[in-house]
């Protein structure tokens, strides 16, 4: 249960890449299948924001679809891990701002 949970300190730095639907923040379509590689290690975490399960399949269900967080020794390493996984995730219309966090690399 949550009452048994304890925060544990971690070393390193985290950087998150938000994957969004085409058209976001304006109008956008939903219902596109989402494919997330299952071979990610603990240095990358994928948080769901605008996803849903429909007929047993993960699909887009919002403008901000996923937050892909890389955890590395410094910002450059964290950015590299986050963006490498963001590249591997697939859904129609996927995009993200490449002008945010670019200088950390």
For each residue, the residues with C-beta under 8 A, 3 or more apart:
1: 4 5
2: 5
3:
4: 1
5: 1 2
6:
7:
8:
9:
10: 71
11: 73
12: 71 72 73 74 77 78
13: 71 72 73 74 75 77 78
14: 69 70 71 78
15: 69 70 72 75 78 79 82 101 104
16: 47 67 68 69 70 82
17: 67 68 69 70 82 83 85 86 96 101
18: 49 64 66 67 68 96 97
19: 64 65 66 67 68 86 89 91 94 95 96
20: 24 28 63 64 65 94 95 96
21: 24 28 29 30 32 50 60 62 63 65 93 94 95
22: 28 29 92 93 94 95
23: 26 27 28 29 63 93
24: 20 21 28 63 64
25: 63
26: 23
27: 23
28: 20 21 22 23 24 63 93
29: 21 22 23 32 60 93
30: 21 50 59 60 61 62
31: 54 59 60 61
32: 21 29 59 60 91 92 93
33: 57 58 59 91 92
34: 51 58 59 60 65 66 89 90 91
35: 89 90 91
36: 40 46 58 66 89
37: 40 85 88 89
38:
39:
40: 36 37 43 44 45 46 85
41: 44
42: 45 71
43: 40 70 71 72 81
44: 40 41 68 69 70 71 81 82 85
45: 40 42 68 69 71
46: 36 40 66 67 68 69 85 89
47: 16 66 67 68 69
48: 51 65 66
49: 18 62 64 65 66 67
50: 21 30 60 61 62 63 64 65 66
51: 34 48 58 59 60 61 62 65 66
52: 58 59 60 61
53: 56 57 58 59
54: 31 57 59
55:
56: 53
57: 33 53 54
58: 33 34 36 51 52 53
59: 30 31 32 33 34 51 52 53 54
60: 21 29 30 31 32 34 50 51 52 65 91 92 93
61: 30 31 50 51 52 65
62: 21 30 49 50 51 65
63: 20 21 23 24 25 28 50
64: 18 19 20 24 49 50 67
65: 19 20 21 34 48 49 50 51 60 61 62 91 94
66: 18 19 34 36 46 47 48 49 50 51 89
67: 16 17 18 19 46 47 49 64
68: 16 17 18 19 44 45 46 47 82 83 85 86 89
69: 14 15 16 17 44 45 46 47 78 82
70: 14 15 16 17 43 44 77 78 79 80 81 82 83 84 85
71: 10 12 13 14 42 43 44 45 78 81
72: 12 13 15 43 75 76 77 78 79 80 81
73: 11 12 13 77
74: 12 13 77 78
75: 13 15 72 78 79 101 104
76: 72 79 80 104 105
77: 12 13 70 72 73 74 80 81
78: 12 13 14 15 69 70 71 72 74 75 81 82 104
79: 15 70 72 75 76 82 83 101 104 105
80: 70 72 76 77 83 84 105
81: 43 44 70 71 72 77 78 84 85
82: 15 16 17 44 68 69 70 78 79 85 86
83: 17 68 70 79 80 86 87 105
84: 70 80 81 87 88
85: 17 37 40 44 46 68 70 81 82 88 89
86: 17 19 68 82 83 89 96
87: 83 84
88: 37 84 85
89: 19 34 35 36 37 46 66 68 85 86 94
90: 34 35 94
91: 19 32 33 34 35 60 65 94
92: 22 32 33 60
93: 21 22 23 28 29 32 60
94: 19 20 21 22 65 89 90 91
95: 19 20 21 22
96: 17 18 19 20 86
97: 18 100
98: 102
99: 102
100: 97
101: 15 17 75 79 104 105
102: 98 99 105
103:
104: 15 75 76 78 79 101
105: 76 79 80 83 101 102
